[in-house]
């Protein structure tokens, strides 16, 4: 596989994946931080192709970096894994997911089963490679297809539009999909395919994007722990599970996933066995084998008899004077009289009182009858994928 990196000064570096194999690395545990895209892509490919055990992490997440450096390598050496990934920590402390060779290869087989027949001549990636989505779709997919991979350290929307040529597969995120629309530069991309993941993209935006560029858009749904779960095309509202993935609902109508891609072991405060199944926090409904996502249990709150996404609350708070950033999280308290509380984290230039927040929310959403806890924090960090991360209290 040919790998081309376009630098900010428009010079290029070109590599061949075959030259990255180093048999002396087989079985070695290799922490790989999110330095430059070029450095991390080459290090990850080298480790995986050489049979090493890479531990991939975001070095800007100081809590996670400390966690990785404190690992007992003697314990890790007893675990069967081909790569270790971490959740972003957007809902708390990052969780580590050990992926075996079988986890990764069967996941790739499922992706190839759906997308391997597309007419693709090259892959363009805007995503970081240390997360499971970037690893699978932006590194291993071009490797399996034996098609050239191109990426830039810093992609601007205009750059991406210029790279969207005939028979290109663009591996990207909702942020870039929305940014391309804002360019207001319609272009016929009927022979270009876009894959998007890491966050929700409304059916309305998906339809406008596909219509504006006359193109194919495929969204992937998955997680670090589960690997790939499902996909949908164009502006579909229902997700189709990948081959080998079984989905069901528990008593609370939360999505339950069973598949060969799921990590057998997770690292939290110690090792946790999954049994090849994960109970998600996503409300869903299932029809004829497909499912529709209704929202996450920690991002859905009922106010005045209606359900609202926490992103709506965040948008209202971020319109308040002096508020730079807000994060809302629904915490479930099964043992309490009130079974849920909304935690509000505010990054602000001034002191914000809970009464101000309640008034702003009441004006937009109606009467608030759910307990709230307010935390003013110095900073709400975002991950490489642009997700807000839960501050540690």
C-alpha positions in Angstrom: 0.0 0.0 0.0 1.3 3.4 -1.0 1.0 6.1 1.7 1.2 9.8 0.8 1.3 12.5 3.4 0.8 16.1 2.2 2.5 18.6 4.5 1.3 22.1 5.2 3.9 23.5 2.8 2.5 21.2 0.1 5.6 19.0 0.0 4.9 15.3 0.2 6.3 12.2 2.0 5.7 8.8 0.4 6.0 5.4 2.0 5.2 1.8 1.1 3.6 -0.4 3.8 5.8 -3.4 2.8 8.9 -1.5 4.0 7.4 -1.1 7.5 7.6 -4.7 8.7 10.1 -5.3 11.5 10.1 -8.9 12.7 12.1 -8.0 15.9 8.9 -6.2 17.2 6.8 -9.3 17.2 5.0 -9.6 20.6 6.4 -6.4 22.0 4.1 -4.0 23.8 4.5 -0.6 22.2 2.7 2.5 23.5 2.0 4.8 20.6 0.8 8.4 21.4 -1.0 10.8 19.1 1.9 12.8 17.9 1.7 13.9 14.2 -0.6 12.0 11.9 2.4 10.9 9.9 4.3 9.6 12.9 1.3 7.8 14.4 0.1 6.2 11.1 3.6 4.8 10.4 4.1 3.6 14.0 0.7 1.9 14.1 1.1 0.2 10.7 4.6 -0.9 11.6 3.5 -2.4 14.9 0.4 -4.1 13.5 2.2 -5.5 10.4 5.1 -6.7 12.6 2.9 -8.5 15.1 3.6 -6.2 18.0 1.0 -5.1 20.6 0.4 -1.4 20.1 -1.3 0.6 22.9 -2.9 3.6 21.1 -3.7 6.7 23.1 -4.3 10.5 23.0 -1.3 12.1 24.6 -3.2 15.4 25.1 -5.5 13.5 27.6 -3.2 13.8 30.6 -5.3 11.4 32.7 -5.0 8.7 30.0 -1.3 9.4 29.4 -0.6 8.8 33.1 -2.7 5.6 33.0 -0.7 4.2 30.1 2.7 5.0 31.6 1.6 3.3 34.8 0.5 0.0 33.2 2.0 -3.1 34.7 3.5 -4.6 31.5 3.9 -8.0 33.2 0.1 -8.2 33.3 -0.3 -7.0 29.7 2.0 -9.7 28.5 -0.4 -12.3 29.7 -3.3 -10.8 27.7 -4.1 -12.0 24.1 -4.4 -8.8 22.1 -3.2 -7.3 18.8 -4.0 -3.7 19.6 -5.4 -1.7 22.5 -7.6 1.3 22.1 -9.2 3.8 24.5 -12.5 5.4 24.7 -12.4 9.2 24.5 -13.4 9.7 28.1 -16.4 11.8 27.0 -18.5 10.1 29.6 -15.9 9.7 32.3 -12.6 8.0 32.8 -11.3 6.4 29.5 -11.8 2.6 29.2 -9.2 0.5 27.5 -10.4 -2.1 24.9 -8.1 -5.0 24.0 -8.6 -6.2 20.4 -7.5 -9.6 19.4 -6.3 -10.4 15.9 -9.6 -12.2 15.4 -11.6 -9.2 16.6 -9.9 -6.9 14.1 -9.8 -9.3 11.1 -13.5 -10.3 11.4 -14.4 -6.7 11.7 -12.5 -5.9 8.5 -14.2 -8.9 6.8 -17.6 -7.4 7.6 -16.5 -4.0 6.3 -15.1 -5.5 3.1 -18.3 -7.5 2.7 -20.3 -4.3 2.5 -17.9 -1.9 0.8 -15.3 -4.1 -1.0 -17.2 -4.0 -4.3 -17.2 -0.2 -4.6 -15.1 1.1 -7.4 -12.3 2.7 -5.3 -8.9 3.8 -6.6 -7.6 5.7 -3.6 -8.6 6.5 0.0 -8.4 10.0 1.6 -8.5 10.2 5.4 -9.1 13.2 7.6 -9.3 11.3 10.8 -6.7 10.5 13.5 -5.5 6.9 13.5 -5.3 6.1 17.2 -9.0 5.5 17.5 -10.7 2.4 16.3 -12.6 4.1 13.5 -9.4 5.6 12.0 -7.5 2.4 12.5 -10.1 0.2 10.7 -11.4 2.5 8.0 -8.4 4.8 7.3 -5.5 2.4 7.8 -6.6 -1.3 7.5 -9.3 -0.8 4.8 -6.8 0.7 2.2 -4.3 -1.9 3.3 -6.8 -4.8 2.6 -8.0 -3.2 -0.7 -4.3 -2.5 -1.6 -5.2 1.1 -2.6 -3.2 4.3 -2.0 -3.9 6.2 1.1 -3.5 10.0 1.2 -3.9 12.3 4.2 -2.8 15.7 5.4 -1.7 16.8 8.8 -4.3 19.6 8.7 -7.2 19.3 6.3 -9.2 22.4 5.5 -12.6 21.9 3.9 -11.3 23.3 0.5 -8.4 20.8 0.6 -10.9 17.9 1.1 -13.1 19.1 -1.7 -10.1 19.2 -4.0 -9.1 15.7 -3.0 -12.6 14.3 -3.6 -11.8 13.1 -7.1 -13.2 10.3 -9.2 -13.3 6.9 -7.5 -12.1 8.3 -4.2 -13.2 7.0 -0.8 -13.2 9.8 1.8 -12.9 8.6 5.4 -14.1 11.5 7.5 -16.4 12.8 10.3 -19.6 14.8 10.6 -17.6 18.0 11.2 -16.1 17.8 7.7 -19.5 16.9 6.2 -21.0 20.0 7.7 -18.0 22.1 6.7 -18.2 21.0 3.1 -21.8 22.2 3.0 -20.9 25.6 4.5 -18.5 26.1 1.5 -21.6 26.5 -0.6 -19.6 25.2 -3.6 -21.7 22.4 -5.3 -19.7 19.8 -7.1 -20.6 16.6 -8.9 -19.1 13.9 -6.6 -21.2 11.1 -8.1 -18.2 8.8 -8.3 -16.9 9.7 -4.8 -17.9 7.8 -1.6 -17.9 9.4 1.8 -17.7 7.4 5.0 -18.5 9.2 8.2 -18.4 8.2 11.8 -17.7 9.3 15.4 -20.9 11.3 15.9 -24.5 11.8 14.8 -25.4 13.3 11.5 -29.1 14.2 11.1 -31.1 12.8 8.2 -31.8 16.4 7.0 -28.1 17.2 6.8 -27.3 13.9 5.2 -29.9 14.5 2.6 -28.7 18.0 1.8 -25.2 16.8 1.6 -26.0 13.9 -0.8 -28.2 16.2 -2.9 -25.7 19.1 -3.0 -22.8 16.9 -4.1 -24.8 14.1 -5.9 -22.7 11.7 -3.9 -22.8 8.5 -1.8 -22.7 8.9 2.0 -22.3 5.9 4.3 -22.4 6.4 8.1 -20.8 3.9 10.4 -22.0 3.2 14.0 -19.8 1.5 16.5 -17.7 2.1 19.6 -14.2 1.3 20.9 -15.5 -1.7 22.9 -17.8 -3.1 20.2 -15.9 -2.3 17.1 -18.3 -1.9 14.1 -22.0 -2.3 14.8 -24.0 -1.1 11.8 -24.2 1.2 8.8 -26.7 3.3 7.0 -26.6 5.0 3.6 -27.7 8.4 2.3 -30.4 9.9 4.6 -31.7 6.5 6.0 -32.9 6.7 9.6 -32.5 3.0 10.3 -29.2 1.2 10.8 -28.3 -2.1 9.2 -26.2 -4.4 11.5 -23.0 -5.7 9.9 -22.8 -9.4 9.1 -22.2 -11.3 12.4 -23.7 -8.6 14.7 -26.8 -9.4 16.7 -28.8 -6.6 18.2 -31.6 -6.7 20.8 -33.3 -4.4 23.4 -33.2 -4.9 27.1 -36.2 -4.2 29.4 -35.3 -0.4 29.3 -35.3 -0.5 25.5 -31.5 0.1 25.5 -29.5 -1.5 22.6 -27.7 -4.7 23.4 -24.9 -5.9 21.0 -23.3 -9.2 20.5 -20.7 -9.8 17.9 -17.2 -11.3 17.2 -15.8 -7.8 17.0 -16.4 -7.0 20.7 -13.3 -6.9 23.0 -13.2 -9.9 25.2 -11.5 -7.9 27.9 -11.7 -4.2 28.9 -9.4 -2.3 31.2 -11.1 0.0 33.7 -9.9 -0.1 37.3 -8.9 -3.7 36.4 -9.7 -6.3 33.9 -13.4 -6.8 32.9 -14.6 -9.7 30.9 -17.4 -8.9 28.4 -18.4 -12.4 27.2 -18.5 -11.0 23.7 -21.6 -8.8 24.4 -22.0 -5.2 25.4 -25.0 -3.5 26.9 -25.1 0.0 25.4 -26.7 3.2 26.8 -28.4 3.9 23.5 -32.2 4.0 23.4 -33.4 2.3 20.2 -36.2 0.6 18.4 -35.9 -2.4 16.2 -37.9 -3.2 13.0 -37.2 -6.1 10.6 -33.7 -6.6 11.8 -32.7 -2.9 11.5 -32.7 -0.4 14.4 -33.2 3.4 14.9 -31.2 5.2 17.5 -33.3 7.5 19.8 -30.5 8.9 22.0 -28.2 7.8 24.8 -29.5 7.3 28.3 -27.0 9.8 29.6 -27.9 12.3 26.9 -31.7 12.2 27.0 -33.6 14.0 29.7 -37.4 14.3 30.2 -38.6 17.9 30.8 -42.3 18.8 31.1 -43.2 15.4 29.7 -41.0 15.7 26.6 -37.6 14.1 25.9 -34.7 16.4 25.0 -31.1 15.7 24.0 -28.5 17.1 26.3 -27.0 18.8 23.3 -30.1 21.1 23.2 -29.4 22.0 26.9 -25.7 22.7 26.1 -26.7 25.0 23.2 -29.0 27.0 25.4 -26.3 27.4 28.1 -23.6 28.3 25.6 -25.8 31.2 24.4 -25.7 32.7 28.0 -23.4 35.6 28.5 -20.0 34.6 29.8 -20.4 30.9 29.1 -17.6 29.5 26.8 -18.6 25.9 26.9 -21.2 23.6 28.5 -21.5 19.9 29.0 -24.7 18.2 30.3 -24.8 14.6 31.5 -27.8 12.6 32.8 -26.8 10.5 35.8 -29.1 7.7 36.8 -29.7 7.1 40.5 -31.7 3.9 40.9 -31.6 4.1 44.7 -32.9 7.7 45.0 -36.4 9.1 45.1 -35.7 11.0 41.9 -34.1 8.4 39.6 -32.0 10.8 37.6 -30.1 14.1 37.9 -28.7 16.4 35.3 -25.0 17.2 35.9 -24.1 20.6 34.3 -20.4 21.4 33.7 -19.8 25.0 32.8 -16.6 26.6 31.5 -17.2 30.3 32.0 -15.7 33.8 32.4 -17.9 34.6 35.3 -19.7 32.9 38.1 -22.9 31.3 36.9 -25.7 30.5 39.3 -28.0 27.6 39.0 -31.0 29.9 39.1 -29.8 31.7 36.0 -29.5 28.4 34.2 -32.9 27.2 35.3 -34.4 30.4 34.0 -32.7 30.1 30.6 -33.8 26.5 30.3 -37.4 27.3 31.4 -37.7 30.0 28.7 -36.7 27.6 26.0 -38.0 24.2 27.2 -40.7 24.8 29.8 -40.9 23.9 33.5 -37.9 22.1 34.9 -38.8 19.4 37.4 -35.6 17.4 37.4 -32.7 17.9 39.9 -29.6 19.6 38.6 -26.1 19.8 39.9 -23.9 22.6 38.7 -20.1 22.3 38.4 -18.0 25.3 37.3 -14.7 23.9 35.8 -11.6 25.6 34.4 -11.8 23.8 31.1 -14.0 21.3 29.2 -11.5 19.4 27.1 -12.3 18.0 23.7 -10.9 14.8 22.2 -9.1 14.5 18.8 -12.5 13.6 17.4 -14.0 16.8 18.7 -16.1 15.2 21.5 -16.4 17.0 24.8 -14.9 15.0 27.6 -16.4 14.7 31.1 -14.3 16.8 33.6 -12.9 14.8 36.5 -14.4 16.0 39.8 
